[in-house]
Amino acid sequence: MKNAYLKVMDGVYWACIWIAGLSLVTMTVVIPIQVVARKFLHTGLSWPEPLALMCMIIFTFVGAAAAYRAGAHIAVNMVTDRLPPRLQSICARAVDMLMTLLVVFVIWYGTDRVLFFMKTGQTLADFTSIQVSWTYLPLPLGSAATLLFIIEAVLFGSQARRPIVMIGSHGGGVEPQPDAQH
């Protein structure tokens, strides 16, 4: 059961990384297009800014899930590192509970917004073929992925050292070797 869950979570993590990465690349390409259009063509394009904003929302919520699993999220350990191991464990569980509350709220709120805008049928001004509900979809989806990673961390411990998570980190997931004495 554990291996099956971890394998599924590896797939979710991989999907989060790719989706967040493609969103970041798209933002990086789209913003300069707007700058070039304004500076050299003396015209403002209507589509780059809302597209970059949608990509930022996707990158933020989906990328946050991947960052949580990789242990790369913002954490202030200055106080907890100085606590005895028992209190460190209690603080870690408290963080897990608070994170769970936060992502459950974002799942609820994001789903509410998606359903609300699905009912209204409202579309984006610059992309009339895209409903506003699609712009809210990364909130519940990214938060659901984060919730799965929280459950994984509670049940099986941190997965920050898994080979798939270590891809691209310094050292490529290989433990540093001690210097040889010559």
Buried (B, 14 or more C-beta within 10 A) or exposed (E): EEEEBBEEBBEBBBBBBEBBBBBBEBBEEBBEBBEEBEEEEEEEBEEBBBBBBBBBBBBBBBBBBBBBBBEBEEEEEEEBEEEEEEEBEEBBEEBBEEBBEBBBEBBEBBBEBBEEBBEEEEBBEEBEEBBBBBBBBBBBBBBBBBBBBBBBBBEEEEBBEBEBBBEEEEEEBEEEEEEEEE
